[in-house]
Amino acid sequence: MPWSSFLTHCGVSLNRRFWLWVEEDGDCWVWTGDVTAGGYGTWDHDVVHRVAYREMVAEIPAGYEVDHLCRNTRCVKPDHLEAVPPRVNKNRIVNKGRPKGVRSGN
């Protein structure tokens, strides 16, 4: 289902301006706006994958990080995001490789 249909279906309340910066790219919903030096999309003083997760999935538990299961740091598709403890996120980077767009040391 295209992201626009998904959003309409779910009644997502996230500001419409946010979605103007998202494009479908294969299976991912990719942020096309501002990006940090580390390759993460930013919007309204936050990283976009955390904004999307909070809005479309659930609040992020305290101390948790949002991992990109697709390894694309600009992806905001809810199916591709998972809140995990930092240790799990770090282990996935080691086992699956660094997410796309992230430089070593960031």
Secondary structure, DSSP 4 states (H G I P E B T S, - for coil): --HHHHHHHHT--S-HHHHTTEEEETTEEEE-S-B-TTS-BEETTEEHHHHHHHHHT-PPPTT-EEEETTSBTTB--GGGEEEE-HHHHHHHHHHH-SPBTPPTT-
